Amino acid sequence: MTSQTSTIDWDLAVSTARRLAPSGPQVPPQQAREAVAMIRGLAAQAVEPVRQVTGMTAVERHGAQVVDRPAWIASNAVGMQTAMLPLLERIEDREPPALIRELGSRTTAVQIGVALAWLSGKVLGQYEAFAPPGEEGRLLLVAPTIVQVERQLGVPPRDFRLWVCLHEETHRVQFGANPWLADYMRTLIGEFVQASELGVVEVLQRLVAALSATLGRRERDVSLIEAVQSPAQRAVFDRMTGLMSLLEGHADVVMDEVGPQVVPSVSLIRERFNLRRAQPGRLDALARRALGMDVKLRQYTEGARFVRYAVEQVGMDGFNRVWQGPGSLPTREEIGDPARWVARVA
């Protein structure tokens, strides 16, 4: 991990996250080894069903990495550092006083650490879209969280593990078959940073107001992230939301479309998994809203609805025109009204 300590103390972020991360389920060593081996094998088995459903192939593949929560945290800190580089460079250019820079570096690191700790107990897996320059993205599967969630849902372990692998393999294929996607996401982040027009005081005022609404459990249509955006940033954020809804919804559809011949209990898993998503505990609900995860959860539902409609209308080949380039991607409005995207692109 490279050091931009004057902006964010990434080592502190990682150590904070690892210290606060939940420990995971109690599993005897032999069972843990067996679970890791099974998940790794199922990740390989997921490749062909995803290819058959999506009609896409990502050539590069070095095997999924089955990791624990500390390893997931370290990987995501590197990914965040890579994704946030435009923002970090902009902050560095302003040259704040040394004391403020040091305090901000450590305060921001602790905040990132707290967020990563919470997420490490929720994320089942992911594809590293923001790999460091010169490195390929990896497919990560978080074994302790997968085992914990399958126990909570009371579903067959092998089926659930394969179901998760299908979702994450779809993300690998999305980026592997369409190399422009990762660059486009970096471009959006750069545009988002450059579009910032708000001063520090105004950002804090909006953040406090949004946080008060969240803690007061008043219904909101925007997350804390959206609350501090400038109008120009909001336009970029809408493009980000359209893209993320497509990626998550597409992966959700694929993991279900493989059908019971591949995952026999797929209907039971989806039913119980959706129920778990829809009924978070009090603390989880607050954390979701504070981190903008409520927006992400809506992306799964809205994105899946978009994909299913498009495929029903024009087939998978027609839907796959969505991957031709940035101009073919659905807007945030088209995610909610897929007929408009079908008329425009497919």
C-alpha positions in Angstrom: 0.0 0.0 0.0 1.5 3.3 -1.0 1.5 6.1 1.6 -0.4 9.3 1.3 -0.3 9.9 5.0 -0.8 13.6 4.8 -4.3 13.0 3.3 -5.4 9.6 4.8 -3.5 7.4 7.2 -4.3 4.1 5.4 -2.4 1.9 7.9 -4.5 3.4 10.7 -7.7 2.8 8.6 -6.8 -0.9 8.2 -5.8 -1.5 11.8 -8.9 0.2 13.1 -11.1 -1.9 10.8 -9.4 -5.1 11.8 -9.7 -4.3 15.5 -13.5 -3.5 15.2 -14.4 -6.2 12.6 -16.8 -8.9 13.9 -15.0 -12.2 14.6 -17.4 -14.4 12.5 -19.0 -17.7 13.3 -17.2 -20.3 15.4 -16.1 -23.1 13.1 -13.7 -26.0 14.0 -10.4 -25.7 12.0 -11.2 -28.8 9.9 -14.6 -27.5 9.0 -13.1 -24.2 8.1 -10.6 -25.8 5.8 -13.4 -27.8 4.2 -15.6 -24.7 3.7 -12.7 -22.8 2.0 -12.0 -25.7 -0.3 -15.7 -26.1 -1.2 -16.1 -22.3 -1.9 -13.0 -22.3 -4.1 -14.2 -25.3 -6.1 -17.7 -23.8 -6.5 -16.2 -20.6 -7.7 -14.7 -22.6 -10.6 -18.0 -24.4 -11.2 -19.8 -21.0 -11.5 -17.9 -20.0 -14.6 -19.8 -22.1 -17.2 -23.3 -21.4 -16.0 -22.6 -17.7 -15.9 -21.2 -17.9 -19.5 -24.3 -19.8 -20.6 -26.8 -17.3 -19.1 -24.9 -14.0 -20.0 -23.5 -15.0 -23.3 -20.2 -13.3 -22.3 -16.8 -14.6 -21.6 -13.9 -13.1 -19.6 -10.7 -14.7 -20.7 -8.4 -13.9 -17.8 -9.0 -16.0 -14.8 -6.5 -16.9 -12.0 -9.0 -18.5 -9.6 -11.1 -16.9 -6.9 -9.4 -15.9 -3.7 -11.2 -17.2 -0.6 -10.4 -14.7 2.2 -11.2 -13.9 5.8 -12.4 -10.5 7.0 -9.0 -9.0 7.7 -7.8 -9.8 4.2 -11.0 -8.4 2.7 -10.4 -5.2 4.7 -6.8 -4.8 3.5 -7.8 -5.4 -0.1 -10.6 -2.8 0.0 -8.4 -0.2 1.6 -6.1 -0.6 -1.4 -9.1 -0.4 -3.8 -10.4 2.7 -2.0 -7.1 4.3 -2.2 -6.9 3.7 -6.0 -10.5 4.8 -6.5 -10.1 8.0 -4.4 -6.8 9.1 -6.0 -8.4 12.0 -7.9 -9.9 13.3 -4.6 -6.6 12.7 -2.7 -4.6 14.6 -5.3 -7.1 17.5 -5.2 -6.8 17.7 -1.4 -3.0 17.5 -1.6 -2.9 20.5 -4.0 -4.6 22.7 -1.5 -1.7 22.3 1.0 -3.6 22.7 4.3 -1.6 23.6 7.5 0.4 20.7 8.8 -1.6 20.2 12.0 -4.9 20.2 10.2 -3.5 17.8 7.6 -2.3 15.4 10.3 -5.6 15.5 12.3 -7.6 15.1 9.1 -5.5 12.2 8.0 -6.1 10.3 11.2 -9.7 11.3 11.7 -10.6 10.3 8.1 -8.7 7.0 8.6 -10.7 6.1 11.7 -14.0 6.9 9.9 -13.0 4.7 7.0 -11.9 2.0 9.4 -15.2 2.0 11.2 -17.1 1.7 7.8 -14.8 -1.1 6.6 -15.3 -3.0 9.8 -19.1 -2.9 9.5 -19.0 -3.8 5.9 -16.6 -6.8 6.5 -19.4 -8.5 8.4 -21.9 -8.0 5.5 -20.1 -8.5 2.3 -20.2 -12.0 0.9 -17.8 -11.4 -2.0 -16.8 -8.9 -4.6 -14.7 -8.3 -7.7 -11.9 -5.9 -7.3 -12.8 -3.3 -10.0 -10.3 -0.9 -8.7 -7.1 -2.9 -8.8 -3.8 -0.9 -8.5 -2.2 0.1 -11.8 -0.6 -2.8 -13.5 -2.5 -5.4 -11.6 -5.6 -7.5 -12.6 -8.7 -7.4 -10.4 -9.3 -10.4 -8.2 -12.5 -12.2 -7.3 -12.8 -12.3 -3.5 -15.1 -14.6 -1.5 -15.4 -13.9 2.2 -15.7 -17.3 3.8 -16.7 -16.3 7.4 -19.5 -14.1 6.2 -20.8 -16.7 3.7 -20.9 -19.4 6.4 -22.5 -17.0 8.9 -25.3 -15.9 6.5 -26.1 -19.5 5.3 -26.5 -20.5 9.0 -28.8 -17.5 9.7 -30.9 -18.3 6.6 -31.0 -22.0 7.4 -30.4 -23.0 3.7 -28.2 -25.8 2.3 -24.6 -24.7 2.5 -23.5 -26.0 -0.9 -26.4 -24.3 -2.7 -25.9 -21.0 -1.0 -22.2 -21.0 -1.6 -22.6 -21.7 -5.3 -25.4 -19.1 -5.4 -23.0 -16.4 -4.0 -20.2 -17.6 -6.4 -22.6 -17.1 -9.4 -23.3 -13.5 -8.4 -19.6 -12.6 -8.0 -18.5 -14.5 -11.1 -21.0 -12.4 -13.0 -19.3 -9.2 -11.8 -15.9 -10.7 -12.9 -17.4 -11.3 -16.4 -18.9 -7.9 -16.6 -15.5 -6.2 -16.1 -13.4 -8.9 -17.8 -15.5 -9.0 -21.0 -15.8 -5.2 -21.1 -12.4 -3.7 -20.1 -13.7 -0.1 -20.7 -16.0 -0.5 -17.6 -13.4 0.0 -14.9 -11.9 3.0 -16.8 -15.3 4.5 -17.1 -16.0 4.2 -13.4 -12.7 5.9 -12.7 -13.7 8.7 -15.0 -17.0 9.1 -13.2 -15.2 9.4 -9.9 -12.9 12.0 -11.3 -15.8 14.0 -12.7 -17.6 13.8 -9.4 -14.6 15.2 -7.5 -14.0 18.0 -10.1 -17.7 19.0 -9.8 -17.5 19.8 -6.1 -18.7 23.4 -5.5 -19.5 23.3 -1.8 -17.3 24.8 0.9 -16.4 22.8 4.0 -18.9 24.7 6.2 -21.8 24.1 3.8 -20.9 20.4 3.5 -20.8 20.0 7.3 -24.2 21.8 7.6 -25.8 19.5 5.1 -24.2 16.4 6.6 -25.4 17.3 10.1 -29.0 17.9 8.8 -29.0 14.6 6.9 -27.6 12.7 9.9 -30.2 14.2 12.2 -32.9 13.0 9.8 -31.4 9.5 9.7 -31.1 9.2 13.4 -34.6 10.5 13.8 -35.8 7.7 11.5 -37.6 10.2 9.2 -38.1 8.9 5.8 -35.6 10.2 3.2 -35.2 9.6 -0.5 -31.5 10.4 -0.4 -28.5 9.1 1.6 -25.9 11.2 3.5 -23.7 10.9 0.4 -26.4 12.6 -1.8 -27.1 15.2 0.8 -23.7 16.9 0.5 -23.6 16.9 -3.3 -23.5 20.0 -5.5 -26.0 20.1 -8.4 -23.2 19.2 -10.9 -22.1 16.3 -8.7 -25.7 15.1 -8.5 -25.8 14.7 -12.3 -22.6 12.6 -12.2 -24.0 10.6 -9.2 -27.1 9.8 -11.2 -24.9 8.2 -13.9 -23.1 6.3 -11.2 -26.4 5.1 -9.8 -27.6 3.9 -13.2 -24.4 2.0 -13.8 -24.3 0.4 -10.3 -28.0 -0.6 -10.6 -27.2 -2.3 -13.9 -24.2 -4.2 -12.5 -25.9 -5.4 -9.3 -29.3 -6.1 -11.0 -27.6 -8.1 -13.8 -25.7 -10.2 -11.2 -28.8 -10.8 -9.2 -30.7 -12.0 -12.3 -28.0 -14.3 -13.4 -27.6 -16.0 -10.0 -31.3 -16.8 -10.1 -31.6 -17.6 -13.8 -29.2 -20.6 -13.6 -32.2 -22.4 -12.1 -32.8 -25.4 -9.8 -30.8 -27.7 -12.0 -27.7 -26.0 -10.8 -28.8 -24.6 -7.4 -31.7 -26.9 -6.3 -32.9 -24.6 -3.5 -32.5 -21.4 -5.4 -36.1 -20.3 -4.8 -35.8 -20.9 -1.0 -32.5 -19.0 -0.9 -33.9 -16.0 -2.8 -37.0 -15.8 -0.6 -35.1 -15.9 2.7 -32.3 -13.7 1.4 -34.7 -11.0 0.3 -36.5 -11.2 3.7 -33.2 -10.7 5.4 -32.4 -7.7 3.2 -35.8 -6.1 3.9 -35.8 -6.6 7.7 -32.5 -5.2 9.1 -32.0 -4.7 12.8 -32.1 -1.2 14.3 -28.3 -0.7 14.2 -28.0 -2.2 10.8 -30.7 0.1 9.5 -29.0 3.2 10.8 -25.6 2.0 9.4 -27.2 1.3 6.0 -28.7 4.8 5.8 -25.5 6.5 7.1 -23.3 4.7 4.5 -25.7 5.0 1.7 -26.3 1.2 1.7 -30.0 1.7 1.5 -29.4 3.2 -2.0 -27.3 0.2 -2.9 -30.0 -2.2 -1.8 -32.6 -0.4 -4.0 -30.1 -0.9 -6.8 -30.4 -4.6 -6.6 -34.2 -4.5 -6.9 -34.5 -1.8 -9.5 -31.6 -3.1 -11.5 -32.9 -6.7 -11.6 -36.3 -5.4 -12.7 -34.6 -3.4 -15.5 -32.6 -6.4 -16.7 -35.6 -8.8 -16.6 -37.7 -6.4 -18.6 -35.0 -5.8 -21.2 -34.3 -9.5 -21.7 -38.0 -10.3 -22.0 -38.4 -7.7 -24.7 -35.2 -8.2 -26.8 -33.5 -11.3 -25.5 -30.1 -11.6 -24.0 -28.3 -10.7 -27.2 -30.3 -7.5 -27.4 -29.8 -6.7 -23.8 -26.0 -7.2 -24.2 -25.9 -4.1 -26.3 -25.8 -2.4 -22.9 -22.1 -3.3 -22.8 -21.1 -1.6 -26.1 -19.9 1.6 -24.3 -20.9 4.4 -22.0 -23.5 5.7 -24.4 -25.4 2.4 -24.2 -25.6 2.3 -20.4 -29.0 3.1 -18.9 -29.5 6.4 -17.2 -30.9 6.5 -13.6 -34.3 7.4 -15.1 -34.1 4.5 -17.6 -33.5 2.0 -14.8 -36.9 3.0 -13.5 -38.4 3.0 -17.0 -36.6 0.3 -18.9 -38.9 0.7 -22.0 -37.1 4.0 -22.6 -33.8 2.2 -22.7 -35.1 -0.5 -25.0 -36.4 2.1 -27.4 -33.2 4.1 -27.3 -30.6 1.3 -27.5 -31.9 -2.2 -28.0 
